Amino acid sequence: MKDLKPLLVPPTATVKEAMARLDQSHEQILLVAGKGRALIGTLTDGDIRRHILAEGDLKDPVSIVCNKNPRTVEAGAPASQVRQLMLEKRIRQVPVVDARRCVIDVLRWEDILGNGSGPKGDPLGVPVVIMAGGKGMRLDPFTRILPKPLIPMDDKPLVQNIMDRFRDFGCTRFYMTVNYKAQMIRSYFDGDETRGLYDIHYVHEKEETGTAGSLALLAPKLRGDFFLSNCDVVVKADYADMLKFHREKGNVITIVASMQSVRVPYGVIELEKDGGLKQLREKPEYDLLANTGFYLLSEKVKRHFPKKTAFDMPHLIAAVRAGGGAVGVYPVSQGAWNDVGQWAEYFRNMVAAKTHPGT
């Protein structure tokens, strides 16, 4: 039996508090429980995502967001029953309850099947475009020597961390746009340690054309849906669920956005129309969705690619919307997004990697 305290939240906890707990627990599930650990429901990032997309408030209690009819097993249930339940329903954790429906344990996929990877679906087989041509000025002076994609993160280059997460979901075909120190990047992936691990196709930008401008160079090779990622972001989420969401919504572009809490270190003043003081808020905190630089796109986006001019993603998104195409948003938690393209975040993630290796 494991320590359940990190997984237990009261029904009065807010969605925002639960998001922080999920990021800290690394278990992908919380148990909403009342007195005596009486199970009220379970809460996952999927439950929170649906709440956010329905324009729910982050101050709402988890009691109205959680799954009130979760799959459970009774104490003493045979492992074969739990195994069958996990395989059939493709679930990673199953709460164990007693006769009064009080939680006494949580069984994880690896506890029952001995495989830490969790339930896997069919390989996605979707190509991935990685933008790796920038100079990485925010990481100067490191990037005077190394291109940003090869900056170390834990025990391998940053871009390899990104690619390995895609490989876990059966995405093995990569298109990498390169420019600055392109030969160093190619030489690394041609080396003995990585040769043959990745199906990489390079597109060399002769000049900086912006993110969408780089995509235009790839237009003849892109078929169907594809992922697009900057080379300095790691998004720890279910890519299969992202793809399902993208297709079900019929999106031309799906933006992966991270819920962020931003505290302003000053008193914020709101004015009346006549210049009088309407309200003074001392060091307010705002909740917002931030663009992670990680996207899903359908091949319909190609009709909006520019011919010659520099074109960034905001321009492409605006062009798709102006043409009547659907642009959706797939929210992830604050902890699911690591932006290591600047020094403060780089060092924070290096410390986190040492504290929680493999997460």
C-alpha positions in Angstrom: 0.0 0.0 0.0 1.4 3.4 -1.0 1.1 6.8 0.7 -2.2 8.2 -0.6 -1.9 11.7 1.0 -0.3 13.3 -2.1 -3.3 12.0 -4.2 -6.1 13.0 -1.9 -8.0 16.3 -2.3 -11.1 17.5 -0.6 -14.2 18.3 -2.7 -13.8 21.9 -1.8 -10.4 22.2 -3.4 -10.3 24.5 -6.4 -9.5 23.3 -9.9 -6.5 25.6 -9.8 -5.2 23.9 -6.6 -5.8 20.5 -8.2 -3.8 21.4 -11.3 -0.9 22.2 -9.1 -1.2 19.0 -7.1 -1.4 17.0 -10.4 1.9 18.6 -11.6 3.5 17.7 -8.3 2.3 14.1 -7.9 3.5 12.7 -11.2 0.7 10.1 -10.8 -1.7 11.6 -13.4 -4.7 11.2 -11.1 -6.1 12.7 -7.9 -8.7 11.2 -5.6 -11.5 13.5 -4.5 -12.5 12.2 -1.1 -14.6 13.3 1.9 -14.5 12.2 5.5 -12.8 8.9 6.1 -11.5 9.0 2.6 -14.9 8.3 1.2 -14.4 8.4 -2.6 -16.4 11.1 -4.3 -14.6 10.9 -7.7 -11.3 10.9 -9.6 -9.7 13.8 -11.3 -7.3 13.8 -14.3 -5.9 16.4 -16.6 -8.6 15.4 -19.1 -11.3 16.3 -16.7 -9.7 19.7 -16.1 -9.2 20.2 -19.8 -12.8 19.7 -20.6 -13.7 22.1 -17.8 -11.4 24.8 -19.2 -12.7 24.3 -22.8 -16.3 24.7 -21.4 -15.2 28.1 -20.1 -15.3 26.8 -16.5 -13.7 28.9 -13.7 -10.4 27.7 -12.2 -11.9 28.7 -8.8 -14.7 26.2 -9.1 -14.6 23.2 -6.7 -13.3 19.9 -8.0 -16.5 18.3 -6.8 -18.2 19.6 -9.9 -15.4 18.7 -12.3 -14.3 15.3 -11.2 -15.5 12.0 -12.6 -18.1 10.8 -10.1 -18.4 7.3 -11.5 -14.8 6.1 -11.8 -13.8 2.5 -12.3 -12.8 1.0 -9.0 -12.1 -2.5 -7.5 -12.9 -3.8 -4.0 -10.1 -4.7 -1.6 -8.8 -8.2 -2.3 -9.8 -8.2 -5.9 -7.6 -10.7 -7.9 -4.9 -9.2 -10.0 -6.5 -10.9 -13.1 -9.6 -8.8 -12.6 -7.6 -5.6 -12.3 -5.5 -6.5 -15.3 -8.6 -7.1 -17.5 -10.2 -3.8 -16.4 -7.0 -1.9 -17.2 -6.6 -3.5 -20.6 -10.2 -3.2 -21.7 -10.8 0.4 -20.5 -7.2 1.5 -21.2 -6.8 3.1 -17.8 -3.6 3.6 -15.9 -4.8 3.8 -12.3 -7.6 2.0 -10.4 -8.7 3.1 -6.9 -9.2 0.3 -4.4 -12.1 0.8 -2.1 -13.6 -1.0 0.9 -17.2 -2.0 1.5 -18.0 1.6 2.5 -16.4 2.9 -0.7 -13.5 4.5 1.2 -10.2 4.6 -0.6 -7.5 2.3 0.8 -5.1 2.1 -2.2 -4.5 2.9 -5.8 -3.2 0.3 -8.3 -1.1 1.5 -11.2 -0.5 -0.1 -14.5 3.1 -1.0 -13.6 1.9 -2.6 -10.4 -0.2 -5.1 -12.3 1.5 -5.5 -15.6 5.1 -4.6 -14.7 5.4 -2.2 -17.6 6.1 1.4 -16.7 5.1 2.8 -20.1 1.4 2.5 -19.4 -1.3 1.5 -21.9 -0.4 2.3 -25.4 -2.6 2.7 -28.4 -1.7 2.1 -32.0 1.4 4.1 -33.2 0.3 7.5 -34.4 2.5 7.5 -37.5 2.1 11.2 -37.8 5.1 13.2 -39.1 6.8 15.8 -36.9 8.2 19.1 -38.0 10.8 20.7 -35.7 12.0 24.2 -36.1 15.7 24.1 -35.4 17.1 26.9 -37.5 17.2 29.8 -35.0 20.3 31.3 -33.4 19.0 30.9 -29.9 19.9 34.4 -28.8 18.2 34.0 -25.4 20.7 31.3 -24.5 23.7 33.4 -25.4 26.7 32.7 -24.9 26.0 28.9 -25.0 24.7 29.2 -28.5 27.8 30.9 -29.7 29.4 27.5 -29.6 26.4 25.0 -29.8 23.2 25.4 -31.8 20.2 25.6 -29.5 18.9 22.1 -30.4 22.1 20.5 -29.1 22.1 22.3 -25.7 22.2 19.5 -23.1 19.1 18.7 -21.1 19.6 16.0 -18.5 21.8 13.4 -20.4 21.0 14.3 -24.1 20.5 17.3 -26.3 17.3 19.2 -26.0 16.0 18.3 -29.5 16.6 14.6 -28.8 14.4 14.8 -25.7 11.6 16.2 -27.9 12.1 13.5 -30.5 12.1 10.7 -28.0 8.8 11.7 -26.6 7.3 11.6 -30.0 8.9 8.1 -30.6 7.0 6.9 -27.5 3.8 7.6 -29.4 4.9 6.0 -32.6 6.0 9.2 -34.4 9.3 8.3 -36.1 9.4 10.6 -39.2 10.9 14.0 -38.5 11.4 17.0 -40.7 13.9 19.4 -39.2 14.4 22.9 -40.6 18.0 24.0 -40.0 20.1 27.1 -40.7 22.4 28.2 -37.8 25.2 25.7 -37.3 23.2 23.2 -39.3 26.2 21.0 -39.9 26.8 20.4 -36.2 23.2 19.2 -35.9 23.5 16.9 -38.8 26.8 15.5 -37.6 25.3 14.7 -34.2 22.5 12.6 -35.6 24.9 11.0 -38.0 27.0 9.8 -35.1 27.3 6.3 -33.8 25.1 6.8 -30.8 22.1 8.1 -32.7 22.5 6.7 -36.3 19.4 4.8 -37.3 17.3 5.8 -34.3 15.4 8.6 -36.1 14.1 9.0 -39.7 15.2 12.6 -40.1 14.8 14.7 -43.2 16.5 18.1 -43.2 15.3 21.3 -44.8 18.0 24.0 -45.0 16.7 27.6 -44.8 19.0 29.9 -46.8 17.5 32.9 -44.9 15.2 33.5 -41.9 11.7 33.3 -43.2 9.8 32.8 -39.9 8.1 29.7 -38.7 5.4 29.5 -41.3 7.8 30.6 -44.0 9.9 27.5 -43.1 6.8 25.3 -43.4 6.3 26.5 -46.9 9.6 24.9 -47.9 8.1 21.6 -46.7 4.8 21.9 -48.4 5.3 19.2 -51.1 6.3 16.6 -48.4 3.5 17.2 -45.9 0.4 15.0 -46.2 -2.4 14.7 -43.7 -2.0 15.9 -40.2 1.4 16.7 -38.6 2.9 18.0 -35.4 4.9 21.2 -35.3 7.3 22.0 -32.5 9.8 24.6 -31.7 13.2 23.1 -30.7 13.2 24.6 -27.2 9.9 23.3 -25.8 9.1 20.0 -24.2 5.4 19.3 -23.7 4.7 16.3 -21.4 1.2 15.3 -22.5 -0.8 12.6 -24.3 0.0 13.2 -28.0 -2.6 10.6 -29.0 -5.3 12.5 -27.2 -4.1 15.7 -28.8 -4.4 14.2 -32.3 -7.9 12.8 -31.4 -9.0 16.2 -30.3 -7.6 17.9 -33.4 -9.4 15.5 -35.7 -12.7 15.4 -33.9 -12.9 19.2 -33.9 -11.9 19.4 -37.6 -9.2 21.9 -36.8 -6.9 23.3 -39.4 -4.6 24.3 -36.6 -4.7 23.2 -33.0 -2.6 25.3 -30.6 -1.3 23.6 -27.5 -1.6 26.1 -24.7 -0.4 25.9 -21.1 -2.4 27.3 -18.2 -0.2 29.9 -16.4 -0.7 31.9 -13.3 1.0 35.3 -13.5 1.4 37.5 -10.4 2.0 41.2 -11.1 4.5 42.5 -8.5 2.8 45.9 -8.4 -0.5 47.4 -7.4 -2.7 47.5 -10.5 -5.0 50.5 -11.1 -8.2 50.5 -13.0 -9.5 53.9 -14.1 -13.0 55.4 -14.4 -13.8 57.1 -17.7 -13.2 60.5 -16.1 -9.7 59.5 -14.9 -10.8 58.7 -11.3 -9.8 55.6 -9.5 -12.1 52.7 -10.1 -10.2 50.0 -8.3 -6.7 49.3 -6.9 -5.7 45.7 -6.8 -2.5 44.9 -4.9 -0.2 42.4 -6.6 -3.1 40.6 -8.5 -2.7 37.1 -10.0 -4.0 36.4 -13.4 -4.8 33.0 -14.9 -4.2 32.7 -18.7 -3.4 30.3 -21.5 0.0 30.7 -23.0 1.0 29.5 -26.4 3.6 26.8 -26.0 5.0 26.8 -29.5 3.7 23.3 -30.1 0.9 22.7 -32.6 -1.0 20.2 -34.7 -1.8 21.1 -38.3 -3.8 19.6 -41.1 -2.6 19.7 -44.7 -5.3 22.2 -45.4 -3.0 24.8 -43.8 -0.8 24.6 -46.9 -3.1 26.8 -49.0 -2.3 29.6 -46.5 1.5 29.3 -46.8 3.2 32.5 -48.1 5.0 32.5 -51.4 8.2 34.4 -50.5 7.7 36.8 -47.6 8.6 36.0 -44.0 5.6 34.6 -42.2 5.3 33.6 -38.5 2.7 31.4 -36.8 0.5 34.4 -35.6 0.2 35.4 -39.3 -0.6 31.9 -40.4 -3.2 31.5 -37.7 -4.8 34.8 -38.7 -4.8 33.7 -42.3 -6.5 30.4 -41.5 -9.2 32.1 -39.5 -9.7 34.8 -42.1 -10.3 32.0 -44.6 -12.9 30.3 -42.4 -10.6 27.5 -41.1 -11.0 26.2 -37.6 -8.3 27.0 -35.1 -8.7 25.2 -31.8 -6.9 25.2 -28.4 -5.7 22.1 -26.5 -5.0 23.1 -22.9 -2.3 21.5 -20.8 -1.2 22.2 -17.2 1.5 24.6 -16.2 3.8 21.8 -15.3 3.3 20.0 -18.6 5.2 22.7 -20.5 8.9 23.2 -20.3 10.2 26.2 -22.2 13.9 26.0 -21.9 14.8 28.6 -24.5 15.9 31.1 -21.8 18.4 30.8 -19.0 16.0 30.9 -16.0 13.8 28.2 -17.4 16.8 26.1 -18.6 18.3 26.0 -15.1 14.9 25.3 -13.5 14.3 22.4 -15.7 17.8 21.0 -15.2 17.2 21.0 -11.4 13.8 19.4 -11.9 15.3 16.7 -14.1 17.7 15.7 -11.3 15.0 15.8 -8.7 12.5 13.8 -10.8 14.5 11.8 -13.4 12.5 10.4 -16.3 9.5 12.7 -15.8 
